[in-house]
Amino acid sequence: MYIKNRKNNHFSEVQDNHKIAQLATKINWQPVYSDAYILKNGEYQRYRLNIWQFFVLFFFSYKFQVKMPNNMVWYPFATKKGYLSFSYRSDNGFNQAMRQKQWLGMIVANVVNLIQPFNRPQLAFEKLSERAQESGFAYFKYVQEHYPKEKLYFIIKRDAPDYAKLKAMQRVVIHGSFQHFYLLHRASLFVSSETPGHAYFWRENMGLTANVVRTKPYVFLQHGVLGFKKLDNIFYGDRLTAPSLLITSSLFEQNIVTSQLDYDAKRAPITGLARWDMIDLAQERMNNRDKILVFYTWRPWLDDISDESFRMSQYFQHIKATLTILSNYDDKQVILMMHPKLHATLDQSLLSKVKLWTDNDGPMNELLSSVATIITDYSSISWEAYYREIPVVFDMFDQTRYADEVGSYIDLDSLPFGRKLNTQNSLGSLLKNISSHSYHLTSKELKKKSNYFAFDDQKASERIHRLVEELNLRNIRKVKRRALFAAVLRLIRR
């Protein structure tokens, strides 16, 4: 057998007489996914599992999990096409006690689904079930206030900073509880600004619950406006994992979804983002804006790498250099909002000169109400800034690699708004230019704004709710069941 990590082309040979659990210590595993191969007629071919092996790994891959000394978790799993693969990732907190609740919740929910197949509840959630500050929460709050009898529940972890704001609200579910697992199987629909996996456990991709979550009908409220980052192929309109509705903000964005992702316009309705219901633009324009926010989006090629490798990366080195420049900027307070790994690896002497913003400091939407300028790269936070009429500096220092490995729906050399950092425009000169405009958008940006935001009336949740009510969930579930049945038949007949 040979093992190859999906991020490189190196094959590591292992002896066939090793038990599967022993492989954890036989190879220098790298994040996140690796695949097994055999060498046949001089060519590497994927290692195909027999039906029994597939069954065992599909339902019980957690039985083979190995907790590594570096707090990483390793385990084998079966791909949907019946091949053997391996996961090497950070611990997601899914423990044995939770697994027992999961089995009980799954059994009870399926019995209840048979007895009461109609009038099933719906679930809302946000990133990793740890937040209540974006479109998922805004929609949940709207339904609670205007339709209090509707059975819409919100999932959140008990130790999440945002849990405090939910304590007084009805139908709040603790992540990892029996009720959580019960509702994952019982719910008829997910409504979220993230993918369904965020309602479960991060990168827990095997077992009945994981596959129920993955294929559950859902309305994708979006984390931000589409443009600078291509969506994963799970969003393609013809996939079993595609949302039933993908919310958009304008004809510009809807055209991306219909032309690039194979949706019809009805499945990509223009409503605006629910999170914008929490923004009063008239008040925003009067706010005291005394901060510069630095926010660089995460790079998928840096997932779960060691701290030492991360410090050597271009990403880390560039952000460190940017913060060094900004640490001497006296006009505004510099705020850094970043991935936790960056927090752990930046020099404390540098962090002492900027304000490090975490979830404990408050939600991002509250922070943005006092931000004068945003420095970012490809993040959808730039669209949020544009909506709020905050000037943006784009720092796309690794544009070539990003375009190759992530991709964009927009020509990154011809941006629709903002100022781009390049060899002709230094960070200092761009900030000086923005300051000369009193930290306001240019007249050209203001004139073009309506091309990218169809609404600013704080009624997005109302429009989304009407669309949710019109969904034919029975028909959607029927189509998904047929697709699942066909996939199982293909696996058996292979």
Backbone torsions as a table, in degrees:
resi	resn	phi	psi	omega
1	MET	NA	147.7	178.3
2	TYR	-128.1	143.6	-177.8
3	ILE	-118.0	132.5	177.7
4	LYS	-131.9	125.9	174.7
5	ASN	-71.0	143.6	-176.1
6	ARG	-68.8	-12.7	-179.3
7	LYS	-93.2	-4.6	179.8
8	ASN	-145.6	-179.1	-177.1
9	ASN	-112.6	18.2	-178.3
10	HIS	-89.3	130.3	177.9
11	PHE	-102.8	128.5	176.0
12	SER	-107.4	128.3	-177.8
13	GLU	-87.6	138.2	174.0
14	VAL	-129.4	151.9	-178.5
15	GLN	-76.1	142.1	-178.2
16	ASP	-66.8	-22.4	-174.6
17	ASN	-81.6	0.6	176.2
18	HIS	-73.6	137.1	169.0
19	LYS	-69.9	152.5	-171.3
20	ILE	-59.9	-37.7	-179.1
21	ALA	-69.7	-23.8	-179.8
22	GLN	-72.6	-17.5	-178.5
23	LEU	-64.1	-22.5	-177.6
24	ALA	-57.5	-32.9	-176.3
25	THR	-105.9	4.2	-175.9
26	LYS	-95.9	-12.2	-175.4
27	ILE	-133.3	149.6	173.4
28	ASN	-83.5	86.1	-174.3
29	TRP	-68.0	146.5	177.4
30	GLN	-123.1	149.1	178.5
31	PRO	-66.1	155.8	-9.8
32	VAL	-109.6	-36.4	-176.1
33	TYR	-121.8	139.3	174.2
34	SER	-131.3	155.2	-176.9
35	ASP	-123.2	149.5	179.0
36	ALA	-93.8	141.1	-179.9
37	TYR	-133.0	160.7	167.0
38	ILE	-123.1	156.6	179.2
39	LEU	-100.9	115.1	-176.9
40	LYS	-131.9	122.1	-178.4
41	ASN	54.0	38.6	176.8
42	GLY	78.6	5.8	-179.4
43	GLU	-123.7	142.4	176.4
44	TYR	-79.1	127.9	178.0
45	GLN	-127.8	144.5	-178.8
46	ARG	-60.0	141.2	179.9
47	TYR	-78.6	114.6	-177.1
48	ARG	-94.8	132.5	178.7
49	LEU	-82.1	148.6	170.6
50	ASN	-79.9	174.0	-174.4
51	ILE	-59.2	-41.7	-178.5
52	TRP	-65.9	-44.2	178.1
53	GLN	-61.8	-42.3	178.7
54	PHE	-61.1	-44.9	-178.9
55	PHE	-60.0	-47.3	-177.5
56	VAL	-62.7	-46.2	-177.4
57	LEU	-74.7	-29.1	179.0
58	PHE	-67.1	-44.6	-175.3
59	PHE	-93.6	-27.8	-169.8
60	PHE	-130.6	30.4	179.7
61	SER	-60.9	-28.4	180.0
62	TYR	-63.8	-23.3	178.3
63	LYS	-65.5	-22.1	-178.1
64	PHE	-99.8	5.4	-178.1
65	GLN	-64.2	140.1	176.6
66	VAL	-124.1	123.5	176.2
67	LYS	-85.0	116.7	-175.8
68	MET	-83.5	158.5	-178.5
69	PRO	-60.1	-25.1	-178.3
70	ASN	-90.9	19.0	178.5
71	ASN	70.9	15.2	173.4
72	MET	-91.4	158.5	179.0
73	VAL	-119.7	133.0	179.1
74	TRP	-120.2	139.8	173.6
75	TYR	-163.5	151.7	174.9
76	PRO	-85.7	154.2	174.6
77	PHE	-151.5	163.2	179.7
78	ALA	-99.0	130.5	175.9
79	THR	-76.4	167.8	-177.9
80	LYS	-66.0	-19.0	177.5
81	LYS	-93.9	4.0	175.1
82	GLY	90.2	18.0	178.7
83	TYR	-96.6	160.0	178.3
84	LEU	-91.3	127.3	177.2
85	SER	-136.6	171.8	-177.1
86	PHE	-135.4	144.7	176.2
87	SER	-114.6	137.3	176.5
88	TYR	-135.2	100.3	-170.1
89	ARG	-141.9	170.4	175.9
90	SER	-71.9	156.7	-177.3
91	ASP	-66.9	130.0	-179.4
92	ASN	-99.1	5.4	174.5
93	GLY	84.2	4.9	-179.1
94	PHE	-80.8	105.6	-174.3
95	ASN	-104.6	177.4	-175.3
96	GLN	-64.6	-38.3	179.3
97	ALA	-62.3	-37.9	178.0
98	MET	-68.4	-36.1	179.2
99	ARG	-63.1	-35.5	177.5
100	GLN	-67.2	-40.7	175.8
101	LYS	-64.2	-35.6	179.9
102	GLN	-63.3	-47.4	-180.0
103	TRP	-61.7	-43.3	179.8
104	LEU	-66.1	-44.0	179.2
105	GLY	-62.5	-39.7	179.0
106	MET	-64.0	-45.1	-178.9
107	ILE	-63.6	-49.5	-178.1
108	VAL	-61.9	-44.1	-178.0
109	ALA	-62.8	-41.9	-179.1
110	ASN	-69.0	-32.9	174.5
111	VAL	-66.1	-46.3	179.6
112	VAL	-63.9	-37.2	178.7
113	ASN	-61.9	-33.1	177.8
114	LEU	-72.6	-39.3	-177.4
115	ILE	-76.6	-40.8	-178.0
116	GLN	-128.4	77.5	-175.3
117	PRO	-72.0	-13.5	-176.1
118	PHE	-109.5	172.0	176.8
119	ASN	53.6	45.6	-179.0
120	ARG	-85.0	154.5	-177.5
121	PRO	-73.5	171.8	175.5
122	GLN	-125.1	157.5	-176.6
123	LEU	-123.9	135.7	172.9
124	ALA	-118.2	151.6	179.8
125	PHE	-167.5	170.6	177.3
126	GLU	-132.3	-163.0	-170.3
127	LYS	-53.5	119.4	177.8
128	LEU	54.2	20.7	-176.2
129	SER	56.0	32.8	-177.9
130	GLU	-115.4	-6.2	-173.6
131	ARG	-127.5	156.3	172.5
132	ALA	-146.1	72.7	-174.6
133	GLN	-151.0	1.5	-176.4
134	GLU	-121.3	-150.7	-173.1
135	SER	-66.1	-33.1	178.5
136	GLY	-61.3	-46.3	179.2
137	PHE	-68.9	-41.5	-179.4
138	ALA	-60.3	-41.7	179.2
139	TYR	-68.2	-44.6	179.0
140	PHE	-58.7	-44.3	-179.7
141	LYS	-63.2	-40.8	178.6
142	TYR	-61.9	-46.3	-178.5
143	VAL	-64.2	-42.2	179.2
144	GLN	-60.5	-39.4	-176.4
145	GLU	-77.3	-35.7	-173.6
146	HIS	-105.1	-23.0	-180.0
147	TYR	-136.5	64.8	-172.7
148	PRO	-61.5	-19.2	-179.2
149	LYS	-87.1	-10.8	179.1
150	GLU	-69.2	141.5	-177.0
151	LYS	-91.1	69.4	174.5
152	LEU	-107.9	122.4	-177.8
153	TYR	-109.3	154.7	179.0
154	PHE	-121.9	128.3	-179.4
155	ILE	-95.5	134.5	174.5
156	ILE	-156.1	149.8	177.3
157	LYS	-76.4	142.6	-175.1
158	ARG	-63.0	-31.9	-177.7
159	ASP	-91.0	7.9	178.5
160	ALA	-72.2	138.8	178.8
161	PRO	-56.1	-32.6	-177.4
162	ASP	-79.0	-5.5	-178.8
163	TYR	-60.6	-32.4	-177.2
164	ALA	-58.6	-37.1	-177.1
165	LYS	-75.2	-11.1	-178.7
166	LEU	-100.0	-12.2	-173.6
167	LYS	-53.7	-39.1	-175.8
168	ALA	-85.9	-3.3	-176.5
169	MET	-93.0	155.7	178.7
170	GLN	-85.0	157.2	173.4
171	ARG	59.3	43.6	173.1
172	VAL	-100.3	128.6	-173.7
173	VAL	-113.4	132.6	179.2
174	ILE	-81.4	124.7	178.7
175	HIS	-61.3	131.1	-179.5
176	GLY	93.0	-3.4	178.9
177	SER	-85.5	168.7	175.5
178	PHE	-59.3	-42.9	-179.2
179	GLN	-60.3	-37.5	178.1
180	HIS	-59.3	-52.2	-177.9
181	PHE	-66.9	-37.6	177.4
182	TYR	-59.7	-46.1	-176.8
183	LEU	-72.1	-28.1	175.4
184	LEU	-58.3	-37.2	179.6
185	HIS	-89.2	-31.0	-175.8
186	ARG	-81.1	-33.5	-173.5
187	ALA	-61.1	144.3	178.3
188	SER	-90.5	-19.0	-173.3
189	LEU	-158.0	142.1	169.0
190	PHE	-102.7	142.3	175.0
191	VAL	-130.3	112.2	-171.7
192	SER	-156.1	158.9	173.8
193	SER	-89.2	3.5	177.7
194	GLU	-129.2	173.2	178.5
195	THR	-72.5	159.7	-177.7
196	PRO	-55.3	-28.9	-179.9
197	GLY	-57.4	-23.7	179.5
198	HIS	-73.7	-11.6	174.6
199	ALA	-83.9	-11.0	-174.2
200	TYR	-113.2	-123.7	177.3
201	PHE	-127.2	133.5	-173.2
202	TRP	-57.3	124.3	178.1
203	ARG	61.8	24.4	170.9
204	GLU	-92.3	94.1	-165.8
205	ASN	-109.4	6.9	-179.9
206	MET	-121.6	157.0	178.3
207	GLY	104.0	165.7	-176.7
208	LEU	-62.9	-45.8	-178.0
209	THR	-62.5	-43.9	179.5
210	ALA	-58.4	-40.8	-178.4
211	ASN	-77.3	-30.6	172.8
212	VAL	-64.2	-44.1	178.8
213	VAL	-63.1	-44.4	-175.5
214	ARG	-63.2	-32.2	-174.8
215	THR	-107.1	8.2	179.9
216	LYS	-66.2	137.7	172.2
217	PRO	-56.8	135.2	179.6
218	TYR	-151.0	154.6	175.6
219	VAL	-104.2	119.7	-178.4
220	PHE	-91.8	105.5	-177.0
221	LEU	-76.1	-13.6	-178.6
222	GLN	73.9	141.4	177.3
223	HIS	-79.7	-29.2	179.4
224	GLY	-168.7	-178.0	-179.1
225	VAL	-73.2	138.8	177.1
226	LEU	-70.6	146.9	176.0
227	GLY	165.2	-64.9	-172.3
228	PHE	-85.3	-10.4	-177.3
229	LYS	-137.9	126.2	178.9
230	LYS	-73.2	142.5	177.5
231	LEU	-76.2	154.2	175.3
232	ASP	-63.6	157.0	-177.2
233	ASN	-67.0	-10.8	176.0
234	ILE	-65.4	-15.9	-179.9
235	PHE	-90.5	-8.3	-178.6
236	TYR	-58.3	137.1	-170.0
237	GLY	-57.0	-26.1	-177.1
238	ASP	-92.7	2.3	-178.1
239	ARG	-84.4	150.8	176.3
240	LEU	-62.6	-27.3	-177.8
241	THR	-89.6	2.0	-177.3
242	ALA	-72.1	147.3	177.5
243	PRO	-69.4	154.4	176.5
244	SER	-73.7	-32.5	173.1
245	LEU	-135.6	135.9	174.4
246	LEU	-118.8	106.0	-173.1
247	ILE	-68.4	136.3	177.8
248	THR	-126.4	168.1	-173.0
249	SER	-109.8	-14.5	-175.9
250	SER	-164.6	171.1	174.9
251	LEU	-63.2	-35.3	176.7
252	PHE	-56.3	-49.2	-178.3
253	GLU	-72.3	-39.9	177.9
254	GLN	-59.3	-37.7	178.7
255	ASN	-64.3	-34.3	175.1
256	ILE	-62.8	-45.9	-177.1
257	VAL	-66.4	-42.0	-177.6
258	THR	-75.5	-34.3	-176.7
259	SER	-87.9	-32.3	-174.7
260	GLN	-100.7	-26.2	-172.6
261	LEU	-116.5	3.3	173.2
262	ASP	65.9	46.3	172.5
263	TYR	-109.6	153.9	166.9
264	ASP	-88.9	163.9	-173.4
265	ALA	-60.9	-30.4	-178.6
266	LYS	-65.6	-31.7	179.5
267	ARG	-84.5	-6.4	178.8
268	ALA	-125.9	60.7	-172.9
269	PRO	-67.1	147.1	178.3
270	ILE	-91.4	106.2	-178.8
271	THR	-126.7	-19.5	-166.8
272	GLY	84.7	160.9	-178.6
273	LEU	-82.3	137.8	-179.0
274	ALA	-59.3	-31.6	-177.7
275	ARG	-63.1	-25.4	-179.3
276	TRP	-73.8	-11.7	174.4
277	ASP	-64.2	-21.7	-178.6
278	MET	-87.3	3.1	-176.2
279	ILE	-111.7	123.1	173.9
280	ASP	-99.6	100.2	-174.0
281	LEU	-62.3	-35.8	178.9
282	ALA	-61.5	-41.7	178.4
283	GLN	-70.7	-38.8	-179.6
284	GLU	-55.5	-42.1	-177.0
285	ARG	-65.5	-19.2	-178.0
286	MET	-97.6	-8.4	-175.4
287	ASN	-66.9	152.8	172.7
288	ASN	-79.7	113.2	-177.3
289	ARG	-103.4	104.7	-172.6
290	ASP	-122.6	19.0	-175.5
291	LYS	-131.6	151.6	167.9
292	ILE	-113.7	122.6	-177.8
293	LEU	-99.6	129.3	175.9
294	VAL	-107.6	119.5	-176.9
295	PHE	-144.6	107.5	175.9
296	TYR	-105.7	131.5	-179.3
297	THR	-71.3	155.7	-177.6
298	TRP	-73.3	153.2	177.5
299	ARG	-105.8	126.9	-177.8
300	PRO	-62.0	-25.2	-179.3
301	TRP	-76.0	-2.7	178.1
302	LEU	-103.5	3.8	-177.9
303	ASP	-56.7	125.3	170.7
304	ASP	58.9	18.6	176.0
305	ILE	-75.9	163.5	-178.5
306	SER	-67.5	159.4	177.9
307	ASP	-61.1	-37.3	-179.7
308	GLU	-64.1	-46.1	178.8
309	SER	-65.1	-36.2	-179.9
310	PHE	-64.9	-41.1	179.3
311	ARG	-63.3	-26.9	-179.5
312	MET	-85.3	-10.2	-174.3
313	SER	-71.7	153.3	176.3
314	GLN	-60.5	-37.7	-179.3
315	TYR	-56.8	-52.7	-178.3
316	PHE	-64.4	-46.3	-176.0
317	GLN	-63.4	-39.2	-179.5
318	HIS	-68.5	-44.1	-179.9
319	ILE	-65.0	-38.1	177.5
320	LYS	-60.8	-42.8	179.3
321	ALA	-65.4	-39.6	178.7
322	THR	-63.6	-44.0	179.9
323	LEU	-66.3	-32.8	177.2
324	THR	-62.3	-41.2	177.0
325	ILE	-64.8	-46.0	-175.4
326	LEU	-72.6	-20.9	-177.9
327	SER	-64.4	-18.7	177.9
328	ASN	-100.7	9.5	-178.4
329	TYR	-86.0	119.4	-172.4
330	ASP	-100.9	-12.7	-172.6
331	ASP	-69.4	-38.7	-178.7
332	LYS	-135.9	158.0	173.7
333	GLN	-73.3	131.9	-179.0
334	VAL	-93.2	124.0	179.5
335	ILE	-110.9	131.5	177.6
336	LEU	-111.2	122.6	174.7
337	MET	-121.5	116.4	-169.1
338	MET	-144.8	171.4	173.2
339	HIS	-61.8	142.1	-178.7
340	PRO	-53.9	-32.2	-179.5
341	LYS	-62.9	-35.5	178.3
342	LEU	-68.3	-38.0	177.9
343	HIS	-58.4	-40.5	-173.9
344	ALA	-77.0	-19.0	-172.2
345	THR	-112.0	-13.5	178.9
346	LEU	-73.3	148.2	178.8
347	ASP	-63.7	135.4	-179.7
348	GLN	-64.2	-31.0	179.0
349	SER	-63.7	-33.6	178.3
350	LEU	-76.8	-41.4	-179.8
351	LEU	-65.6	-24.7	-179.7
352	SER	-68.9	-17.5	-177.3
353	LYS	-97.4	-6.3	176.0
354	VAL	-130.9	161.9	178.6
355	LYS	-93.2	118.9	178.4
356	LEU	-87.1	114.7	-175.6
357	TRP	-96.5	125.1	177.0
358	THR	-121.6	176.0	179.2
359	ASP	-60.0	-26.7	179.8
360	ASN	-69.5	-19.1	179.8
361	ASP	-83.6	-12.7	179.6
362	GLY	126.9	164.9	-178.4
363	PRO	-69.6	154.7	-176.8
364	MET	-62.4	-37.1	-177.1
365	ASN	-63.9	-29.5	176.4
366	GLU	-74.8	-39.1	177.4
367	LEU	-61.5	-43.1	-175.0
368	LEU	-63.0	-21.2	-178.9
369	SER	-68.5	-13.3	178.4
370	SER	-122.0	18.3	-179.3
371	VAL	-94.4	133.1	-179.8
372	ALA	-92.6	-32.1	-179.0
373	THR	-150.9	146.2	175.9
374	ILE	-118.0	133.9	172.2
375	ILE	-109.3	117.6	-177.1
376	THR	-146.9	-175.7	-179.1
377	ASP	-118.6	-80.8	-178.0
378	TYR	-121.2	10.5	-172.6
379	SER	-71.3	147.5	175.9
380	SER	-69.7	-7.5	175.1
381	ILE	-62.1	-22.0	177.8
382	SER	-65.7	-38.2	176.7
383	TRP	-67.6	-38.0	176.7
384	GLU	-60.1	-41.4	178.6
385	ALA	-64.5	-43.6	179.9
386	TYR	-60.6	-43.9	178.1
387	TYR	-58.9	-40.4	-178.7
388	ARG	-84.8	0.6	178.7
389	GLU	65.7	41.6	175.9
390	ILE	-103.5	127.6	177.9
391	PRO	-61.1	146.5	-177.0
392	VAL	-124.5	136.4	169.6
393	VAL	-109.0	121.5	178.7
394	PHE	-94.3	124.5	178.2
395	ASP	-118.5	86.3	-175.9
396	MET	-98.6	66.2	-171.4
397	PHE	-68.2	-22.7	179.5
398	ASP	-120.2	41.8	-172.7
399	GLN	-55.9	-42.8	-177.2
400	THR	-62.3	-48.9	-179.7
401	ARG	-66.6	-41.9	-179.9
402	TYR	-60.3	-45.4	-179.8
403	ALA	-61.9	-36.2	-179.1
404	ASP	-74.0	-41.8	-171.4
405	GLU	-97.1	-25.3	179.8
406	VAL	-114.7	-53.3	177.6
407	GLY	90.1	158.1	-178.5
408	SER	-140.2	150.1	175.6
409	TYR	-87.6	-7.3	-177.0
410	ILE	-115.3	145.5	173.1
411	ASP	-67.4	111.7	-175.1
412	LEU	-70.9	-8.8	175.8
413	ASP	-93.6	-4.3	-179.6
414	SER	-140.9	80.2	-172.6
415	LEU	-80.2	145.6	-177.0
416	PRO	-72.7	-18.1	-179.9
417	PHE	-160.1	172.1	176.4
418	GLY	83.5	177.6	179.0
419	ARG	-119.2	135.5	-174.8
420	LYS	-105.6	130.6	177.7
421	LEU	-74.8	129.8	176.6
422	ASN	-153.5	-170.4	-176.2
423	THR	-65.2	-24.9	179.4
424	GLN	-87.5	-25.1	-176.4
425	ASN	-120.8	107.1	177.9
426	SER	-78.6	164.2	178.9
427	LEU	-60.7	-42.0	-179.8
428	GLY	-62.1	-42.4	-178.4
429	SER	-69.1	-36.3	178.9
430	LEU	-67.5	-41.8	178.5
431	LEU	-65.8	-36.1	177.4
432	LYS	-64.8	-39.9	178.7
433	ASN	-64.6	-43.1	178.9
434	ILE	-64.3	-40.4	178.8
435	SER	-62.2	-36.3	179.6
436	SER	-67.0	-20.8	175.7
437	HIS	-95.4	16.5	179.3
438	SER	58.2	33.0	178.2
439	TYR	57.8	38.9	175.3
440	HIS	-113.3	159.2	173.4
441	LEU	-66.2	156.3	174.3
442	THR	-73.8	161.2	179.3
443	SER	-61.7	-33.2	178.8
444	LYS	-66.0	-43.3	179.4
445	GLU	-64.8	-41.6	179.4
446	LEU	-64.2	-38.8	-179.4
447	LYS	-66.4	-36.0	-177.1
448	LYS	-85.3	-8.3	-172.3
449	LYS	-57.7	-39.7	-178.0
450	SER	-65.2	-16.6	176.9
451	ASN	-69.6	-22.8	-174.0
452	TYR	-114.4	-8.8	179.0
453	PHE	-137.8	105.6	-175.6
454	ALA	-73.5	-26.8	-176.4
455	PHE	-133.5	148.4	168.8
456	ASP	-143.6	38.0	-172.9
457	ASP	-103.0	6.8	180.0
458	GLN	60.0	33.6	179.0
459	LYS	-124.9	24.1	-179.4
460	ALA	-64.7	-43.9	-179.4
461	SER	-61.0	-37.7	177.6
462	GLU	-61.9	-44.2	179.3
463	ARG	-67.3	-40.4	179.6
464	ILE	-65.0	-41.2	-178.7
465	HIS	-61.4	-41.4	178.1
466	ARG	-60.0	-40.5	-180.0
467	LEU	-68.2	-38.6	177.8
468	VAL	-62.6	-42.4	179.4
469	GLU	-63.0	-29.0	-177.8
470	GLU	-84.4	-9.5	-178.2
471	LEU	-64.0	136.0	174.4
472	ASN	-92.1	83.6	-174.0
473	LEU	-66.7	-31.4	179.3
474	ARG	-62.6	-44.1	179.9
475	ASN	-69.2	-38.8	178.5
476	ILE	-61.3	-44.3	179.2
477	ARG	-64.4	-36.5	179.9
478	LYS	-63.4	-44.1	179.1
479	VAL	-63.7	-41.8	-179.8
480	LYS	-67.0	-38.6	178.4
481	ARG	-63.4	-40.3	178.3
482	ARG	-62.6	-42.4	179.9
483	ALA	-65.2	-40.0	177.9
484	LEU	-64.8	-43.8	179.8
485	PHE	-61.7	-42.1	178.3
486	ALA	-63.7	-37.8	178.7
487	ALA	-66.2	-39.4	178.4
488	VAL	-66.3	-40.8	178.8
489	LEU	-62.3	-41.1	178.3
490	ARG	-62.0	-38.2	180.0
491	LEU	-66.9	-41.7	-178.8
492	ILE	-68.9	-37.1	-175.3
493	ARG	-84.1	-7.5	-173.8
494	ARG	-63.5	NA	NA
